[in-house]
Amino acid sequence: MAWIYLVLAGVFEIVWATAMKQSLGFSRLWPSVITIAAMIVSFALLAAAMRSLPLGTAYTIWTGIGAVGAFVIGILIFGESISPMRVGAAGLIVSGLVMMKLSTP
């Protein structure tokens, strides 16, 4: 169950990062509310996952899901640039996440 909590925490990290971008520096109400609510849910799920997963594994995977997810959302929704180097960097993050998962009992 901890892994499910951790993946969901990562998804909510993507949600709050996206909503934060849309809040325009917390100057728009509803994106700001979504940001804060998604942060609370993300942290709560991360805390639940950390009850049984090692700190390093849980935190690394949580931030990695958020980083790669925000990278993809940035390209798909906000029209951010895509280049071989950026894609390669995201690929390295994903490979690190896979290695972290495989190294954790």
C-alpha positions in Angstrom: 0.0 0.0 0.0 2.9 2.3 0.7 3.9 2.3 -3.0 0.4 3.3 -4.0 0.4 6.2 -1.5 3.8 7.3 -2.9 2.7 7.3 -6.5 -0.5 9.2 -5.6 1.6 11.7 -3.6 3.7 12.2 -6.7 0.6 12.7 -8.9 -0.6 15.3 -6.4 2.8 17.0 -6.6 2.3 17.4 -10.3 -1.2 18.8 -9.7 0.1 21.4 -7.2 3.0 22.4 -9.4 0.7 22.9 -12.4 -1.8 24.8 -10.3 0.9 27.0 -8.9 2.0 28.0 -12.4 -1.6 28.8 -13.2 -2.0 30.8 -10.0 0.4 33.5 -11.4 2.3 33.9 -8.1 -0.8 33.2 -6.0 -2.6 36.1 -7.6 -5.5 34.0 -8.9 -7.9 32.5 -6.3 -8.9 29.0 -7.5 -5.5 27.9 -8.8 -4.1 29.1 -5.5 -6.7 27.0 -3.6 -6.0 24.0 -5.7 -2.3 24.4 -5.1 -2.6 24.5 -1.4 -5.2 21.6 -1.3 -3.0 19.4 -3.5 0.1 20.2 -1.4 -1.7 19.0 1.7 -2.9 15.8 0.1 0.6 15.2 -1.5 2.4 15.7 1.8 -0.2 13.5 3.7 0.2 10.7 1.2 4.0 11.0 1.3 3.9 10.8 5.1 1.8 7.7 4.9 4.2 6.1 2.5 7.1 7.0 4.7 5.7 4.9 7.5 7.1 1.8 5.9 9.4 3.0 3.1 12.9 4.3 3.7 13.2 8.1 3.7 15.7 8.3 0.8 13.6 6.1 -1.4 10.2 7.7 -0.6 11.5 11.3 -1.0 13.5 10.6 -4.1 10.6 8.9 -5.9 8.2 11.5 -4.8 10.3 14.4 -6.1 11.2 12.4 -9.3 7.5 11.8 -10.2 6.8 15.4 -9.6 9.8 16.6 -11.6 9.2 14.4 -14.6 5.4 15.0 -14.5 5.9 18.8 -14.3 8.4 18.5 -17.2 5.8 16.7 -19.3 2.9 19.1 -18.3 5.2 22.0 -19.1 5.6 20.7 -22.7 2.0 19.6 -23.2 0.1 22.4 -21.6 2.5 25.4 -21.4 4.3 25.0 -24.6 7.7 24.7 -23.0 10.6 23.8 -25.3 11.6 20.2 -25.9 15.1 19.3 -26.8 17.1 16.2 -26.9 19.1 17.3 -23.8 15.9 18.0 -21.8 14.4 14.7 -22.8 17.7 12.9 -21.9 17.7 14.6 -18.5 14.2 13.5 -17.8 15.1 10.0 -19.0 18.0 9.9 -16.5 15.6 10.9 -13.7 13.3 8.1 -14.7 16.1 5.6 -14.8 17.2 6.8 -11.3 13.6 6.2 -10.0 13.6 2.7 -11.5 16.9 1.9 -9.9 15.7 3.3 -6.5 12.6 1.2 -6.7 14.5 -2.0 -7.6 17.0 -1.4 -4.8 14.3 -1.1 -2.1 13.0 -4.2 -0.4 
